[in-house]
């Protein structure tokens, strides 16, 4: 019998949440993802990627997102799911662990602060 969508997503969430965020590579730059979130120059999106809020950090955010994409692609291949699904699961954990005041962009394109 095929796995129901809810069961599948619950299983995927459990497997991915078991992976610490430390597995996400960090960018060796003057500003880390945490620095960018803290300053408000970038925020987190619902899909597991950062988004620029100030154009001066676009290059750093692009590199962070490229590294995240690699992790998501690897996990998606290992789990037999889509990269989008993996990104969304990681997004939940990233946002959960983000400091208060972090800018978050939802699926509707709206920004809010945690």
N, C-alpha and C positions, 0 to 999 in steps of 0.2 A: 504494500500500500504506500503511495507517495507521501512524503513528509509534508504536513501542513505548513503553510507559510509562517504562522506564529511559532510553531515548534522549531522550525528551521532558524528563525531569527533569534529565538531564545537560546538555542544551542550555540549559534554563532557568537552572540553577545557573551555568553559564558566563556567560550574558548578565547575570545579576543581580550576580554577583561582580565583573564588570567595572565596575560602578557603585560608586564609592567611598561609604563610609558618610557622608562629608561631605554627600552629597545628602539625608540625613535632616535635616529641620529641627530646630533646637535650640529649646528653650523658654527664654525670657528671664526666668529666675527666679533667686532666690538659690541654688538648688540645681539643678545639671545632672544628667542621667542618670548621668554619671560620678561625681558627688558622691554620689548616692543609692546607687549600686552600692558605692562605696568605703566608705561608712558602714554598709552592710548594711541601710539603711532600705527598700531595694527591691532586687529581683533581676530577672534576665532569665528569660523563659520560652522553651520550645522552639518557640513559635509566632510569635516576633518581637515580643512585647509585654513590657512591664515588669509586675511584680507587686509590690504593696505588702507590706512585711514589718512596717512600723510605720504605724499608721493616721494619724499626723500628716502624712504626705506623700501622702495619697490624692489630693488635688487636683492636685498637680504631676504625679504618675504618670498620672492621667487625661488631662491635657493632653498629655503626652509620647505616650501611646498614641493619642490622637486625631490627632496630627500624623503618627505612624507609619502609622496606618490610611489616611490620605490618600495617602501615598506608595505604600503597598502597593496601594491601589485603582487609582491611576494606572498603576503598573507592570503590574498584572494586566490592565487594559484594553489597554495597549499590546502585551502579549505574548499576549493571548488565553487566559489561564489564570485560575485562581481566586485570590482574595485570600489564602486560606489557604496555597496553594502558595508564593506570593511571601513571605508572612510567615515561613514555615519556612526558606526560603532565606536571607532576611535574618538570621534568628535564628542560623543557623550562623556567619555572618560576625561578627555582634555578639558572640556568645559567644567566638569565636576571638580577637577583638581585646580582649576584656574582661580587666581586670587579674586577677592571681592573687588569690584570696580572694572573688571575686564569687560571689554566691549564684545558683544556676541551678536552675530547676524543670523537671523532665522531663515527658514526656507522661503518666506515671503519677501525677503530683502530688507526687513526691518532691523535696525540696530537697537540694542538695549544694553544696559550695564548690569552685570551680575551683582 
